[in-house]
Amino acid sequence: MTEMMLLEHLEEIALRLGVALRYENLCQTGVRSDGGYCKLAGKPMIIINRRDSQRRKISILAKSLNKLNLDGIFIPPAIRKLIESQEN
């Protein structure tokens, strides 16, 4: 599976969970953050630096998804394994 396909699968999982995804140029905003999972006005959101490599985006997204309850949705085994391997 290519990195692009993996990223698309992870994005789809986030959207199925009702988590908004935002790709922002964090350097331009002046925000000092690596991105990741947060709540904004009580709504779950994952913020990812648009300028990060695909590999880094995958890592941030998988780590963020690992913080959520994934029991109620089907996730292909290889992708679930990737998510569960991420440290919180």
MDAnalysis code that builds the backbone (N, CA, C; Angstrom):
import MDAnalysis as mda
import numpy as np

u = mda.Universe.empty(264, n_residues=88, atom_resindex=np.repeat(np.arange(88), 3), trajectory=True)
u.add_TopologyAttr("name", ["N", "CA", "C"] * 88)
u.add_TopologyAttr("resid", np.arange(1, 89))
u.add_TopologyAttr("resname", ["MET", "THR", "GLU", "MET", "MET", "LEU", "LEU", "GLU", "HIS", "LEU", "GLU", "GLU", "ILE", "ALA", "LEU", "ARG", "LEU", "GLY", "VAL", "ALA", "LEU", "ARG", "TYR", "GLU", "ASN", "LEU", "CYS", "GLN", "THR", "GLY", "VAL", "ARG", "SER", "ASP", "GLY", "GLY", "TYR", "CYS", "LYS", "LEU", "ALA", "GLY", "LYS", "PRO", "MET", "ILE", "ILE", "ILE", "ASN", "ARG", "ARG", "ASP", "SER", "GLN", "ARG", "ARG", "LYS", "ILE", "SER", "ILE", "LEU", "ALA", "LYS", "SER", "LEU", "ASN", "LYS", "LEU", "ASN", "LEU", "ASP", "GLY", "ILE", "PHE", "ILE", "PRO", "PRO", "ALA", "ILE", "ARG", "LYS", "LEU", "ILE", "GLU", "SER", "GLN", "GLU", "ASN"])
u.atoms.positions = np.array([
    [0.857, -1.174, 0.000],
    [0.000, 0.000, 0.000],
    [0.901, 1.234, 0.000],
    [0.599, 2.173, -0.879],
    [1.406, 3.387, -0.974],
    [1.088, 4.324, 0.198],
    [1.994, 5.255, 0.432],
    [1.765, 6.236, 1.501],
    [0.508, 7.053, 1.224],
    [0.264, 7.378, -0.036],
    [-0.920, 8.163, -0.387],
    [-2.195, 7.389, -0.059],
    [-2.224, 6.094, -0.381],
    [-3.397, 5.269, -0.082],
    [-3.600, 5.153, 1.424],
    [-2.509, 4.977, 2.154],
    [-2.577, 4.864, 3.602],
    [-3.124, 6.155, 4.213],
    [-2.631, 7.291, 3.733],
    [-3.111, 8.578, 4.216],
    [-4.610, 8.736, 3.934],
    [-5.042, 8.327, 2.758],
    [-6.465, 8.420, 2.407],
    [-7.323, 7.544, 3.317],
    [-6.844, 6.336, 3.631],
    [-7.580, 5.452, 4.554],
    [-7.709, 6.099, 5.934],
    [-6.632, 6.667, 6.433],
    [-6.650, 7.295, 7.749],
    [-7.584, 8.513, 7.762],
    [-7.560, 9.298, 6.695],
    [-8.457, 10.449, 6.596],
    [-9.917, 10.004, 6.598],
    [-10.193, 8.926, 5.869],
    [-11.561, 8.396, 5.816],
    [-12.034, 7.941, 7.195],
    [-11.160, 7.291, 7.948],
    [-11.509, 6.840, 9.301],
    [-11.855, 8.046, 10.177],
    [-11.022, 9.080, 10.111],
    [-11.289, 10.286, 10.911],
    [-12.653, 10.874, 10.560],
    [-12.957, 10.964, 9.289],
    [-14.234, 11.538, 8.867],
    [-15.404, 10.664, 9.298],
    [-15.243, 9.343, 9.240],
    [-16.312, 8.445, 9.693],
    [-16.563, 8.598, 11.184],
    [-15.540, 8.981, 11.930],
    [-15.675, 9.200, 13.372],
    [-16.202, 10.605, 13.688],
    [-16.399, 11.407, 12.672],
    [-16.897, 12.758, 12.889],
    [-15.825, 13.738, 13.326],
    [-14.572, 13.422, 13.041],
    [-13.456, 14.289, 13.411],
    [-13.078, 15.131, 12.199],
    [-13.091, 16.430, 12.366],
    [-12.719, 17.332, 11.276],
    [-11.207, 17.276, 11.059],
    [-10.806, 17.348, 9.799],
    [-9.388, 17.409, 9.449],
    [-9.080, 18.781, 8.895],
    [-7.977, 19.351, 9.379],
    [-7.545, 20.651, 8.857],
    [-6.076, 20.573, 8.518],
    [-5.786, 20.869, 7.269],
    [-4.405, 20.970, 6.817],
    [-4.067, 22.449, 6.750],
    [-3.151, 22.870, 7.596],
    [-2.783, 24.277, 7.704],
    [-1.274, 24.424, 7.551],
    [-0.846, 25.561, 7.070],
    [0.573, 25.884, 7.060],
    [0.887, 26.484, 8.424],
    [1.271, 25.641, 9.357],
    [1.454, 26.077, 10.745],
    [2.609, 27.066, 10.896],
    [3.586, 27.005, 10.013],
    [4.696, 27.955, 10.081],
    [4.209, 29.367, 9.787],
    [3.299, 29.491, 8.824],
    [2.782, 30.800, 8.438],
    [1.869, 31.402, 9.494],
    [1.176, 30.550, 10.231],
    [0.224, 31.059, 11.219],
    [0.906, 31.562, 12.479],
    [2.174, 31.222, 12.645],
    [2.887, 31.624, 13.846],
    [2.620, 30.697, 15.020],
    [1.873, 29.640, 14.776],
    [1.566, 28.665, 15.821],
    [2.736, 27.704, 15.944],
    [3.212, 27.507, 17.145],
    [4.306, 26.558, 17.382],
    [3.686, 25.245, 17.839],
    [3.423, 24.385, 16.865],
    [2.786, 23.105, 17.159],
    [3.164, 22.100, 16.095],
    [3.207, 20.844, 16.502],
    [3.418, 19.763, 15.541],
    [2.107, 19.320, 14.918],
    [1.004, 19.864, 15.421],
    [-0.312, 19.427, 14.962],
    [-0.767, 18.243, 15.793],
    [-1.917, 17.675, 15.428],
    [-2.448, 16.525, 16.134],
    [-3.889, 16.729, 16.542],
    [-4.349, 15.883, 17.468],
    [-5.743, 15.883, 17.910],
    [-5.987, 16.985, 18.932],
    [-7.119, 17.652, 18.771],
    [-7.538, 18.649, 19.749],
    [-9.050, 18.805, 19.661],
    [-9.596, 19.604, 20.562],
    [-11.016, 19.970, 20.499],
    [-11.083, 21.471, 20.397],
    [-11.883, 21.930, 19.463],
    [-12.076, 23.352, 19.264],
    [-13.562, 23.631, 19.400],
    [-13.915, 24.417, 20.380],
    [-15.324, 24.694, 20.697],
    [-16.084, 23.384, 20.922],
    [-15.406, 22.424, 21.565],
    [-16.029, 21.151, 21.899],
    [-16.096, 20.148, 20.758],
    [-15.611, 20.522, 19.576],
    [-15.666, 19.628, 18.417],
    [-14.292, 19.013, 18.161],
    [-14.245, 17.687, 17.973],
    [-12.953, 17.039, 17.742],
    [-12.358, 17.431, 16.391],
    [-11.050, 17.606, 16.397],
    [-10.367, 18.054, 15.191],
    [-8.935, 17.518, 15.186],
    [-8.440, 17.232, 14.012],
    [-7.031, 16.884, 13.845],
    [-6.434, 17.929, 12.921],
    [-5.400, 18.591, 13.412],
    [-4.713, 19.615, 12.627],
    [-3.373, 19.045, 12.188],
    [-3.105, 19.174, 10.898],
    [-1.870, 18.639, 10.320],
    [-1.192, 19.757, 9.533],
    [0.118, 19.851, 9.701],
    [0.875, 20.847, 8.958],
    [0.903, 20.453, 7.483],
    [0.375, 21.313, 6.657],
    [0.292, 21.064, 5.219],
    [1.667, 20.806, 4.604],
    [2.703, 21.382, 5.172],
    [4.051, 21.264, 4.606],
    [4.798, 20.000, 5.053],
    [4.222, 19.235, 5.957],
    [4.868, 17.991, 6.400],
    [4.898, 16.961, 5.277],
    [5.838, 16.041, 5.370],
    [5.910, 14.942, 4.404],
    [4.703, 14.021, 4.591],
    [4.422, 13.215, 3.587],
    [3.313, 12.275, 3.719],
    [3.540, 11.334, 4.897],
    [4.761, 10.894, 5.076],
    [5.080, 9.991, 6.180],
    [4.759, 10.634, 7.524],
    [5.094, 11.904, 7.670],
    [4.819, 12.634, 8.921],
    [3.309, 12.826, 9.110],
    [2.597, 13.144, 8.033],
    [1.143, 13.288, 8.099],
    [0.496, 11.982, 8.547],
    [0.977, 10.860, 8.015],
    [0.467, 9.538, 8.402],
    [0.699, 9.306, 9.882],
    [1.889, 9.629, 10.351],
    [2.230, 9.429, 11.758],
    [1.327, 10.263, 12.678],
    [1.137, 11.526, 12.348],
    [0.305, 12.404, 13.175],
    [-1.144, 11.933, 13.169],
    [-1.630, 11.556, 12.005],
    [-3.013, 11.102, 11.889],
    [-3.230, 9.795, 12.645],
    [-2.301, 8.845, 12.497],
    [-2.425, 7.555, 13.195],
    [-2.346, 7.754, 14.710],
    [-1.427, 8.591, 15.165],
    [-1.297, 8.861, 16.602],
    [-2.564, 9.514, 17.144],
    [-3.134, 10.424, 16.375],
    [-4.363, 11.107, 16.792],
    [-5.533, 10.128, 16.857],
    [-5.646, 9.252, 15.860],
    [-6.732, 8.278, 15.832],
    [-6.605, 7.271, 16.966],
    [-5.392, 7.002, 17.411],
    [-5.170, 6.057, 18.499],
    [-5.750, 6.568, 19.822],
    [-6.028, 7.851, 19.904],
    [-6.609, 8.433, 21.116],
    [-8.127, 8.265, 21.161],
    [-8.714, 7.821, 20.055],
    [-10.168, 7.742, 19.937],
    [-10.663, 6.311, 20.075],
    [-11.948, 6.159, 20.346],
    [-12.571, 4.840, 20.432],
    [-12.873, 4.357, 19.013],
    [-12.162, 3.335, 18.586],
    [-12.299, 2.810, 17.226],
    [-13.078, 1.506, 17.179],
    [-13.650, 1.101, 18.302],
    [-14.303, -0.200, 18.381],
    [-15.506, -0.344, 17.460],
    [-16.219, 0.728, 17.188],
    [-17.473, 0.624, 16.450],
    [-17.355, 0.647, 14.942],
    [-16.142, 0.760, 14.393],
    [-16.014, 0.836, 12.944],
    [-15.023, -0.197, 12.426],
    [-15.264, -0.636, 11.189],
    [-14.326, -1.573, 10.576],
    [-13.120, -0.807, 10.061],
    [-11.954, -1.301, 10.427],
    [-10.691, -0.760, 9.945],
    [-9.877, -1.943, 9.448],
    [-9.384, -1.892, 8.211],
    [-8.554, -2.998, 7.720],
    [-7.442, -3.326, 8.723],
    [-7.173, -4.617, 8.933],
    [-6.218, -5.037, 9.963],
    [-4.859, -4.337, 9.907],
    [-4.291, -4.151, 8.729],
    [-2.969, -3.520, 8.633],
    [-3.023, -2.066, 9.106],
    [-4.108, -1.391, 8.819],
    [-4.243, 0.007, 9.224],
    [-4.517, 0.096, 10.722],
    [-5.345, -0.807, 11.232],
    [-5.594, -0.843, 12.681],
    [-4.291, -1.096, 13.435],
    [-3.472, -1.997, 12.915],
    [-2.188, -2.312, 13.554],
    [-1.292, -1.068, 13.584],
    [-1.280, -0.317, 12.485],
    [-0.488, 0.915, 12.429],
    [-0.975, 1.911, 13.482],
    [-2.286, 2.102, 13.549],
    [-2.863, 3.047, 14.512],
    [-2.519, 2.624, 15.946],
    [-2.713, 1.363, 16.241],
    [-2.490, 0.872, 17.612],
    [-1.013, 0.864, 17.997],
    [-0.124, 0.910, 17.013],
    [1.310, 0.905, 17.315],
    [1.824, 2.292, 17.703],
    [0.990, 3.306, 17.528],
    [1.404, 4.681, 17.824],
    [1.290, 4.974, 19.313],
    [2.254, 5.684, 19.855],
    [2.219, 6.077, 21.262],
    [1.263, 7.249, 21.438],
    [0.589, 7.278, 22.580],
    [-0.315, 8.410, 22.871],
    [0.447, 9.539, 23.489],
])
